[in-house]
Amino acid sequence: MNHLSAKTLLAALFISAGAYACSSSTTPVVSEDSGTSSGSGSGSGSSSGAGSETFTDVYTTILQPTCSSHHTAGGADSFLDFSSKASAYASLVGVKASGPACGTNEAGPVETRVVAGSPSLSLLYQKVSQGTPPCGSQMPLNETPLSAANQVKIQSWIIQGAANN
């Protein structure tokens, strides 16, 4: 437990007290260097949301039910295709953004959708966890933001290397 910072311990206190809510000003606390969450209160540093996350789980529980109705081949947002697990993965990991809001240099450097090992550099994670992402809008667009647990699931999968598993 000596590796936890005061900020991490404070976040764990808020989570365990039930005061943690998904909002545009807060994001789940998972260490990028260890892939462990500080929100379990068990002293082990891990929680069910920060375990071994797979892309299959991220796709079937978050991307497919929440995103695929808008991001599909031939749709208005077809620059990002979530119509199948294979096309979703191929559209995300190591791929530069190409949509109208994030795929140009007008707002700054073109972002990468998923940078394996680094949620803080991954546009997917930024767009689901920040009220004001570096480009475009928070996702899902004009809907309730993802739960803290689902944000941690995406974050953990990215930290663990964003494998196609």
C-alpha positions as CSV (number, residue, x, y, z in Angstrom):
1,M,0.0,0.0,0.0
2,N,3.0,2.3,0.2
3,H,2.8,3.0,-3.6
4,L,-0.6,4.8,-3.2
5,S,-0.5,8.5,-3.3
6,A,-2.6,10.8,-1.0
7,K,-4.7,11.7,-4.1
8,T,-5.4,8.0,-4.8
9,L,-6.3,7.3,-1.1
10,L,-8.7,10.3,-1.2
11,A,-10.3,8.9,-4.3
12,A,-10.7,5.5,-2.7
13,L,-12.3,7.1,0.3
14,F,-14.9,8.9,-1.9
15,I,-15.6,5.7,-3.8
16,S,-16.0,3.6,-0.8
17,A,-18.3,6.2,0.8
18,G,-20.6,6.2,-2.2
19,A,-19.8,9.8,-3.0
20,Y,-18.3,9.1,-6.3
21,A,-20.5,9.8,-9.3
22,C,-19.9,9.9,-13.0
23,S,-19.6,13.5,-14.0
24,S,-17.6,15.7,-16.4
25,S,-15.2,16.7,-13.6
26,T,-14.2,13.3,-12.3
27,T,-12.7,10.2,-13.8
28,P,-12.1,6.8,-12.3
29,V,-8.8,6.3,-10.6
30,V,-6.6,3.6,-12.1
31,S,-2.9,3.8,-12.2
32,E,-1.5,3.7,-15.8
33,D,1.8,2.1,-14.5
34,S,0.2,-0.7,-12.6
35,G,-3.3,-1.2,-14.0
36,T,-4.8,-1.3,-10.5
37,S,-7.7,0.6,-9.2
38,S,-7.6,2.2,-5.8
39,G,-11.4,2.0,-5.3
40,S,-11.8,-1.4,-3.8
41,G,-11.0,-0.5,-0.2
42,S,-9.5,-4.0,0.3
43,G,-5.9,-2.9,0.6
44,S,-4.9,-5.0,-2.4
45,G,-5.2,-2.1,-4.9
46,S,-7.4,-4.0,-7.3
47,S,-11.1,-4.1,-7.9
48,S,-13.4,-6.0,-10.2
49,G,-13.3,-3.1,-12.7
50,A,-9.5,-3.2,-12.9
51,G,-9.0,-6.9,-13.3
52,S,-8.0,-8.6,-16.5
53,E,-10.2,-6.8,-19.0
54,T,-10.6,-8.2,-22.5
55,F,-11.7,-6.4,-25.7
56,T,-14.5,-8.9,-26.0
57,D,-15.9,-7.7,-22.7
58,V,-15.4,-4.0,-23.6
59,Y,-17.1,-4.5,-26.9
60,T,-20.0,-6.7,-25.8
61,T,-20.8,-4.7,-22.7
62,I,-20.0,-1.1,-23.8
63,L,-19.2,-0.5,-27.4
64,Q,-21.8,-2.7,-29.1
65,P,-24.8,-1.8,-27.0
66,T,-23.9,1.9,-26.5
67,C,-22.1,3.0,-29.7
68,S,-22.8,0.7,-32.6
69,S,-26.1,2.2,-33.5
70,H,-24.3,5.4,-34.5
71,H,-20.9,4.2,-35.4
72,T,-21.6,1.6,-38.2
73,A,-20.5,1.1,-41.8
74,G,-22.6,3.2,-44.1
75,G,-24.0,5.3,-41.2
76,A,-23.6,9.0,-40.5
77,D,-20.6,8.3,-38.2
78,S,-19.1,5.5,-40.4
79,F,-15.6,6.9,-39.9
80,L,-15.6,4.7,-36.8
81,D,-17.2,1.3,-37.4
82,F,-18.4,-0.6,-34.3
83,S,-20.8,-2.9,-36.3
84,S,-18.7,-5.9,-35.3
85,K,-16.0,-6.7,-32.8
86,A,-13.4,-7.1,-35.5
87,S,-14.2,-3.8,-37.2
88,A,-14.3,-2.0,-33.9
89,Y,-10.9,-3.2,-32.9
90,A,-9.5,-2.4,-36.4
91,S,-11.0,1.1,-36.1
92,L,-9.5,1.8,-32.6
93,V,-6.1,0.5,-31.7
94,G,-3.2,2.6,-33.1
95,V,-5.6,4.4,-35.5
96,K,-5.6,8.2,-35.9
97,A,-8.9,9.9,-35.6
98,S,-10.6,10.6,-38.9
99,G,-14.0,12.1,-37.9
100,P,-15.1,15.7,-38.7
101,A,-14.2,17.1,-35.2
102,C,-11.0,15.1,-34.4
103,G,-9.5,14.1,-37.7
104,T,-8.1,17.5,-38.7
105,N,-5.2,19.5,-37.5
106,E,-7.4,22.6,-37.1
107,A,-7.9,21.9,-33.3
108,G,-4.4,20.7,-32.8
109,P,-2.6,17.4,-33.4
110,V,-4.7,14.5,-34.7
111,E,-5.4,12.3,-31.8
112,T,-4.9,8.5,-31.7
113,R,-8.1,6.6,-30.8
114,V,-6.4,4.0,-28.6
115,V,-2.7,4.1,-27.5
116,A,-2.0,0.7,-26.0
117,G,-0.9,1.2,-22.4
118,S,-1.9,4.8,-22.1
119,P,-5.5,5.8,-21.5
120,S,-4.4,9.4,-21.0
121,L,-3.3,9.6,-24.6
122,S,-6.2,7.5,-26.0
123,L,-9.0,9.5,-27.5
124,L,-11.6,6.8,-26.8
125,Y,-10.9,7.0,-23.1
126,Q,-10.7,10.8,-23.1
127,K,-14.1,11.1,-24.9
128,V,-15.9,8.8,-22.5
129,S,-14.3,10.1,-19.3
130,Q,-14.1,13.9,-19.9
131,G,-16.9,16.4,-20.1
132,T,-14.7,18.4,-22.5
133,P,-12.4,16.1,-24.4
134,P,-9.5,17.4,-26.5
135,C,-11.7,17.4,-29.6
136,G,-15.3,16.8,-30.4
137,S,-17.8,16.0,-27.7
138,Q,-18.1,13.7,-24.8
139,M,-19.5,10.3,-25.8
140,P,-22.0,8.9,-25.9
141,L,-23.3,12.1,-27.6
142,N,-26.3,13.7,-26.0
143,E,-26.8,10.7,-23.7
144,T,-25.9,9.9,-20.1
145,P,-22.1,9.5,-19.7
146,L,-20.8,6.0,-19.2
147,S,-20.8,4.8,-15.6
148,A,-17.6,5.0,-13.6
149,A,-17.4,1.2,-13.8
150,N,-17.5,1.2,-17.6
151,Q,-15.0,4.0,-17.8
152,V,-12.6,1.9,-15.6
153,K,-13.2,-1.1,-17.8
154,I,-12.1,0.8,-20.9
155,Q,-9.2,2.4,-19.0
156,S,-8.0,-1.0,-17.6
157,W,-8.2,-2.7,-21.0
158,I,-6.0,0.1,-22.5
159,I,-3.5,0.0,-19.6
160,Q,-3.2,-3.8,-20.0
161,G,-2.1,-3.3,-23.6
162,A,-5.4,-3.0,-25.6
163,A,-5.1,-6.6,-26.8
164,N,-7.6,-8.0,-29.3
165,N,-8.7,-10.7,-26.9
